[in-house]
Amino acid sequence: MSVFIFCTLALMEQLNFLMLFEIIAFATAVFLGIHYLSSSQKNNRFLGWFLLLGFLPDLIIYVLYFFNKHEFEIEFPNTAFLYIPFLFFYAQNITAQFSKKSWRLLFPAFFTTVFHCIFQFTEWELFVIIESILSYLFSIYICFIILKTVHTHQKNIAQYFSSLEDKTLNWLRILSIILIAFNLFWLVEDLIFIFTPWEFYLPQISAFATIITIYWIGFSSLKQPTIFKEEQIETEIIEEKELTKIEIDIFQIVEESMKAGALYKNKNLNLSDLALHLNKNEKILSRIINTATKDNFYHYINSYRIRFFKQLLEEKQKNHLTLFGLAQECGFNTKSTFYTAFKKAEDCTPNEWLQKISPNNGIRTSKRPYKHF
């Protein structure tokens, strides 16, 4: 972002208060990066490098400019080639899709650093322009493969978990889209700065957006729990057209365990837990469930939760609870998950379904024993 930084600093000489807020935001990102680097989890360390490499150079440049220490100004290589791949490494690692081949994405950072050292003594301005434009295009490319990684992850987790709260990585998907928008914005901004004399205020807009994004990254990443344990590897499930006799028997065992053991009441039940309980292979068990039910593990478990919910409601059990309180007794974690699962299963909302069954159960609508949401 060299061109962006230069034009931003030039236009913000009278806006030191905004620069001060940027310095505080950059410092926050750097301290958060250091915090993540001290983590025992590899995915957090990748995120730490992303924050540290992405904002430490800007922090140094802005602090020197803010205190008028121009004699100490440093010409850093374009760090976008270095820090953006670490966000991709984070996405791969937290979704258990990391590949050693991904390290090749750091090659552009090596080559641009070498060229930076060579061209700073010759065609410097031209090199900065080309370097900046290439960095924007490279960042956009990385963000698109992050989006693809998250999309694959969101399909795969339904094969493994019965509850998807805090596992979908929607914040990372949104961040990737924001970074694509940022880089397109910076690209347009640089082209305007290079080819026109127009006095514009795009750097100020970009500065405010950067400050907000930094704190949003911190808030979202700190809330993000670990999704997979180190030994768990997420794989795509290959379905077969028909089950063998042995696999049908295994599915019957699964059904009996669900009915007799009510395993679905465990809010954190996952495929690994079920496989361990039945002493079966995870991948085989997942394929059996997918083939037998024509659905995934997530919807299979939630179908049992919905059945039990309706049973409790029809039998008028635990009528001191709200509908969602009743849903929690069945294994649901959040209201939105319960509402979506019920709508998918019954093609109506829980309240609408209750209104349908009330006359058949002698429950008067005006004196319904269950509270609504």
C-alpha positions as CSV (number, residue, x, y, z in Angstrom):
1,M,0.0,0.0,0.0
2,S,2.9,2.4,-0.6
3,V,1.1,4.7,-2.9
4,F,-1.9,4.8,-0.7
5,I,0.2,5.7,2.4
6,F,2.1,8.5,0.6
7,C,-1.1,10.2,-0.7
8,T,-2.9,9.6,2.6
9,L,-0.1,11.3,4.6
10,A,0.1,14.2,2.2
11,L,-3.7,14.9,2.4
12,M,-3.9,14.5,6.2
13,E,-1.5,17.1,7.4
14,Q,-4.3,19.1,8.9
15,L,-6.1,16.0,10.2
16,N,-3.8,14.8,12.9
17,F,-6.7,13.7,15.1
18,L,-7.7,11.1,12.4
19,M,-4.1,10.0,12.1
20,L,-3.9,9.6,15.9
21,F,-7.0,7.3,15.8
22,E,-5.3,5.3,13.0
23,I,-2.1,5.0,15.1
24,I,-4.2,3.7,18.0
25,A,-6.0,1.2,15.8
26,F,-2.7,0.0,14.2
27,A,-1.2,-0.4,17.7
28,T,-4.3,-2.4,18.8
29,A,-3.8,-4.7,15.8
30,V,-0.1,-5.1,16.5
31,F,-0.7,-6.0,20.2
32,L,-3.5,-8.4,19.2
33,G,-1.1,-10.0,16.7
34,I,1.6,-10.4,19.5
35,H,-1.1,-12.0,21.7
36,Y,-2.1,-14.5,19.0
37,L,1.6,-15.3,18.3
38,S,1.9,-16.5,21.9
39,S,-1.0,-18.9,21.5
40,S,-0.5,-22.6,21.5
41,Q,-2.9,-23.0,18.6
42,K,-1.4,-22.9,15.2
43,N,-4.4,-21.2,13.5
44,N,-4.1,-18.3,16.0
45,R,-0.4,-17.9,15.3
46,F,-1.2,-17.6,11.6
47,L,-3.7,-14.9,12.5
48,G,-1.1,-13.2,14.7
49,W,1.4,-13.0,11.8
50,F,-1.4,-11.6,9.5
51,L,-2.0,-8.8,12.0
52,L,1.6,-8.1,12.9
53,L,2.9,-8.1,9.3
54,G,-0.1,-6.2,8.1
55,F,-0.1,-3.3,10.6
56,L,3.4,-3.0,12.2
57,P,5.0,-1.3,9.1
58,D,2.1,1.2,8.9
59,L,2.3,1.8,12.6
60,I,6.0,2.7,12.4
61,I,5.5,5.0,9.3
62,Y,2.5,6.8,10.8
63,V,4.2,7.3,14.2
64,L,7.3,8.8,12.6
65,Y,5.2,11.1,10.4
66,F,2.9,12.1,13.3
67,F,5.9,13.2,15.4
68,N,7.7,14.8,12.3
69,K,10.6,12.4,12.5
70,H,11.1,12.4,8.7
71,E,14.8,11.7,8.9
72,F,13.9,8.3,10.3
73,E,11.4,7.3,7.7
74,I,11.7,3.7,6.4
75,E,10.8,2.4,2.9
76,F,9.3,-1.0,3.6
77,P,8.7,-3.5,0.9
78,N,5.0,-4.0,0.1
79,T,3.9,-6.2,2.9
80,A,0.6,-7.2,1.3
81,F,2.4,-10.0,-0.5
82,L,3.4,-11.3,2.9
83,Y,0.6,-10.8,5.4
84,I,-2.4,-11.7,3.1
85,P,-1.2,-15.3,2.7
86,F,-1.2,-15.7,6.5
87,L,-4.9,-15.0,6.6
88,F,-5.3,-17.8,4.1
89,F,-3.1,-20.1,6.2
90,Y,-5.4,-19.2,9.1
91,A,-8.5,-20.1,7.1
92,Q,-7.0,-23.4,6.0
93,N,-5.8,-24.4,9.5
94,I,-8.9,-23.6,11.4
95,T,-11.0,-25.6,8.9
96,A,-8.5,-28.5,8.9
97,Q,-7.7,-28.0,5.2
98,F,-4.1,-26.9,5.6
99,S,-1.7,-28.1,2.9
100,K,2.1,-27.7,2.9
101,K,1.8,-26.6,-0.8
102,S,0.2,-23.4,0.5
103,W,3.6,-22.1,1.6
104,R,4.3,-21.4,-2.1
105,L,2.1,-18.3,-1.7
106,L,5.0,-16.7,0.1
107,F,7.2,-16.7,-3.1
108,P,5.8,-13.4,-4.4
109,A,6.8,-11.7,-1.1
110,F,10.4,-13.0,-1.6
111,F,10.6,-11.8,-5.2
112,T,9.1,-8.3,-4.5
113,T,11.5,-7.9,-1.5
114,V,14.5,-8.6,-3.8
115,F,13.1,-6.3,-6.5
116,H,12.5,-3.6,-3.9
117,C,16.2,-3.7,-2.9
118,I,17.2,-3.5,-6.5
119,F,14.9,-0.8,-7.9
120,Q,15.0,1.6,-4.9
121,F,18.2,3.0,-6.5
122,T,16.9,3.2,-10.1
123,E,13.3,3.5,-11.4
124,W,11.8,3.8,-7.9
125,E,8.5,5.6,-8.6
126,L,7.6,3.3,-11.5
127,F,8.4,0.2,-9.4
128,V,6.2,1.5,-6.5
129,I,3.3,1.9,-8.8
130,I,3.6,-1.5,-10.4
131,E,4.3,-3.1,-7.0
132,S,1.1,-1.5,-5.5
133,I,-1.1,-2.6,-8.4
134,L,0.2,-6.1,-8.3
135,S,-0.3,-6.3,-4.5
136,Y,-4.0,-5.3,-4.9
137,L,-4.5,-8.0,-7.5
138,F,-2.7,-10.6,-5.4
139,S,-4.7,-9.7,-2.3
140,I,-8.0,-10.0,-4.2
141,Y,-6.9,-13.4,-5.5
142,I,-6.0,-14.7,-2.0
143,C,-9.3,-13.4,-0.6
144,F,-11.2,-15.3,-3.3
145,I,-9.5,-18.6,-2.4
146,I,-10.3,-17.8,1.3
147,L,-13.9,-17.5,0.3
148,K,-13.7,-20.9,-1.5
149,T,-12.1,-22.4,1.6
150,V,-14.8,-21.1,3.9
151,H,-17.5,-22.3,1.4
152,T,-16.1,-25.8,1.4
153,H,-15.8,-25.7,5.2
154,Q,-19.5,-24.7,5.6
155,K,-20.6,-27.7,3.6
156,N,-18.3,-30.1,5.4
157,I,-19.2,-29.1,9.0
158,A,-22.8,-30.3,8.5
159,Q,-21.3,-33.8,8.0
160,Y,-19.6,-33.7,11.3
161,F,-21.4,-31.5,13.9
162,S,-25.0,-31.5,15.2
163,S,-24.7,-27.8,16.2
164,L,-23.1,-25.2,13.9
165,E,-22.9,-22.2,16.2
166,D,-19.5,-20.5,16.1
167,K,-18.3,-22.9,13.5
168,T,-19.5,-21.4,10.2
169,L,-16.7,-18.7,10.0
170,N,-19.2,-16.2,8.5
171,W,-17.0,-13.4,10.0
172,L,-14.0,-14.6,7.9
173,R,-16.2,-14.8,4.8
174,I,-17.3,-11.2,5.4
175,L,-13.8,-10.1,6.1
176,S,-12.6,-11.5,2.8
177,I,-15.3,-9.6,1.0
178,I,-14.4,-6.4,2.9
179,L,-10.7,-6.9,1.9
180,I,-11.7,-7.4,-1.7
181,A,-13.6,-4.1,-1.6
182,F,-10.7,-2.4,0.2
183,N,-8.2,-3.5,-2.5
184,L,-10.5,-2.4,-5.3
185,F,-11.0,0.9,-3.5
186,W,-7.2,1.4,-3.1
187,L,-6.6,0.4,-6.8
188,V,-9.1,3.1,-8.0
189,E,-7.6,5.5,-5.5
190,D,-4.1,5.0,-6.8
191,L,-5.1,5.3,-10.4
192,I,-6.9,8.6,-9.7
193,F,-3.8,9.8,-7.8
194,I,-1.5,8.8,-10.6
195,F,-3.4,10.0,-13.6
196,T,-5.4,13.0,-12.4
197,P,-4.8,16.2,-10.4
198,W,-8.2,15.8,-8.7
199,E,-8.2,16.8,-5.0
200,F,-10.2,14.0,-3.4
201,Y,-10.9,12.7,0.0
202,L,-10.8,8.9,-0.5
203,P,-7.9,8.4,1.9
204,Q,-10.0,9.8,4.8
205,I,-12.9,7.4,3.9
206,S,-10.4,4.5,3.7
207,A,-8.9,5.5,7.1
208,F,-12.2,5.4,8.9
209,A,-13.1,2.1,7.2
210,T,-9.7,0.7,8.2
211,I,-10.1,1.7,11.9
212,I,-13.6,0.0,12.1
213,T,-12.3,-3.1,10.3
214,I,-9.4,-3.6,12.7
215,Y,-11.6,-3.5,15.8
216,W,-14.1,-5.8,14.1
217,I,-11.4,-8.3,13.3
218,G,-10.3,-8.3,16.9
219,F,-13.8,-8.7,18.3
220,S,-14.7,-11.5,15.8
221,S,-11.4,-13.4,16.1
222,L,-11.4,-13.3,19.9
223,K,-14.9,-14.9,19.9
224,Q,-13.9,-17.6,17.5
225,P,-13.4,-21.0,19.3
226,T,-11.4,-23.9,18.0
227,I,-13.5,-25.9,15.6
228,F,-11.4,-29.1,15.1
229,K,-9.0,-30.8,17.4
230,E,-5.5,-31.3,16.2
231,E,-6.1,-35.0,15.3
232,Q,-9.4,-34.4,13.5
233,I,-9.1,-34.0,9.7
234,E,-12.1,-32.8,7.8
235,T,-12.7,-34.8,4.6
236,E,-15.4,-34.7,1.9
237,I,-17.8,-37.6,2.1
238,I,-18.3,-39.8,-0.9
239,E,-21.8,-41.3,-1.0
240,E,-22.6,-44.7,-2.4
241,K,-25.9,-45.4,-4.2
242,E,-26.8,-48.3,-2.0
243,L,-25.8,-49.7,1.4
244,T,-24.6,-53.2,2.0
245,K,-26.3,-55.5,4.4
246,I,-23.6,-54.9,7.0
247,E,-24.0,-51.1,6.6
248,I,-27.8,-51.3,6.9
249,D,-27.3,-53.2,10.2
250,I,-24.9,-50.5,11.4
251,F,-27.5,-47.8,10.6
252,Q,-30.1,-49.8,12.6
253,I,-27.7,-49.7,15.5
254,V,-27.4,-46.0,15.1
255,E,-31.2,-45.6,15.1
256,E,-31.5,-47.8,18.2
257,S,-28.8,-45.7,20.0
258,M,-30.6,-42.5,19.1
259,K,-33.9,-43.8,20.4
260,A,-32.8,-45.6,23.5
261,G,-29.8,-43.4,24.5
262,A,-31.3,-40.1,23.4
263,L,-27.8,-39.0,22.3
264,Y,-29.3,-36.1,20.4
265,K,-29.9,-34.3,23.7
266,N,-26.2,-33.6,23.9
267,K,-25.9,-30.1,22.5
268,N,-22.3,-30.6,21.4
269,L,-22.7,-34.1,19.9
270,N,-20.5,-34.6,16.8
271,L,-19.7,-37.4,14.5
272,S,-16.6,-38.3,16.5
273,D,-18.6,-38.8,19.7
274,L,-21.1,-41.0,17.9
275,A,-18.4,-43.1,16.2
276,L,-16.6,-43.5,19.6
277,H,-19.9,-44.5,21.3
278,L,-20.6,-47.1,18.6
279,N,-17.0,-48.1,18.1
280,K,-17.2,-47.4,14.4
281,N,-15.1,-45.5,11.8
282,E,-16.1,-41.9,11.4
283,K,-15.9,-41.7,7.7
284,I,-17.8,-45.0,7.2
285,L,-20.4,-43.9,9.7
286,S,-20.9,-40.5,8.0
287,R,-21.3,-42.2,4.6
288,I,-23.9,-44.6,6.0
289,I,-25.9,-41.8,7.6
290,N,-25.8,-39.7,4.4
291,T,-26.8,-42.6,2.2
292,A,-29.6,-44.0,4.5
293,T,-31.2,-40.6,5.3
294,K,-30.3,-38.8,2.0
295,D,-29.2,-36.0,4.3
296,N,-26.2,-35.0,6.4
297,F,-25.3,-35.6,10.1
298,Y,-26.5,-32.1,11.2
299,H,-30.0,-32.5,9.8
300,Y,-30.2,-36.2,10.9
301,I,-29.6,-35.3,14.6
302,N,-31.8,-32.3,14.4
303,S,-34.6,-34.4,13.1
304,Y,-34.5,-36.4,16.3
305,R,-34.5,-33.2,18.3
306,I,-37.6,-32.0,16.5
307,R,-39.4,-35.3,17.1
308,F,-38.6,-35.2,20.8
309,F,-39.7,-31.5,21.0
310,K,-43.1,-32.4,19.4
311,Q,-43.4,-35.4,21.8
312,L,-42.9,-33.2,24.8
313,L,-45.3,-30.6,23.5
314,E,-48.1,-33.1,22.7
315,E,-47.6,-34.8,26.0
316,K,-47.8,-31.4,27.8
317,Q,-44.5,-32.2,29.6
318,K,-42.5,-29.4,31.3
319,N,-45.2,-26.8,30.6
320,H,-43.4,-24.3,32.8
321,L,-40.9,-23.7,30.0
322,T,-41.1,-21.5,26.9
323,L,-40.9,-23.1,23.5
324,F,-37.2,-22.3,23.3
325,G,-36.7,-23.6,26.8
326,L,-38.3,-26.8,25.6
327,A,-36.1,-26.9,22.5
328,Q,-33.0,-26.6,24.7
329,E,-34.1,-29.7,26.6
330,C,-34.1,-31.5,23.2
331,G,-30.5,-30.5,22.4
332,F,-30.8,-27.2,20.6
333,N,-28.3,-24.4,21.4
334,T,-29.8,-21.3,19.9
335,K,-33.2,-20.1,18.9
336,S,-32.2,-19.4,15.3
337,T,-31.0,-23.0,14.8
338,F,-34.1,-24.4,16.4
339,Y,-36.4,-22.2,14.3
340,T,-34.6,-23.1,11.1
341,A,-34.6,-26.8,11.8
342,F,-38.3,-26.8,12.7
343,K,-39.2,-24.8,9.7
344,K,-37.3,-27.3,7.5
345,A,-38.9,-30.3,9.1
346,E,-42.5,-29.1,9.4
347,D,-42.7,-26.3,6.9
348,C,-44.1,-24.0,9.5
349,T,-42.8,-22.2,12.6
350,P,-43.1,-23.7,16.1
351,N,-45.8,-21.3,17.1
352,E,-47.8,-22.1,14.0
353,W,-47.4,-25.8,14.7
354,L,-48.6,-25.3,18.3
355,Q,-51.7,-23.5,17.0
356,K,-52.4,-26.5,14.8
357,I,-52.2,-29.1,17.5
358,S,-53.8,-27.2,20.3
359,P,-57.4,-28.1,19.4
360,N,-56.6,-31.7,19.1
361,N,-55.0,-31.8,22.5
362,G,-57.6,-29.8,24.4
363,I,-55.3,-26.8,24.8
364,R,-57.2,-23.6,24.6
365,T,-55.4,-20.9,22.6
366,S,-56.1,-18.2,25.2
367,K,-54.8,-20.4,28.0
368,R,-51.9,-22.1,26.3
369,P,-49.6,-23.6,28.9
370,Y,-46.5,-22.8,26.9
371,K,-45.1,-19.4,26.5
372,H,-44.1,-18.1,23.1
373,F,-40.6,-16.7,22.3
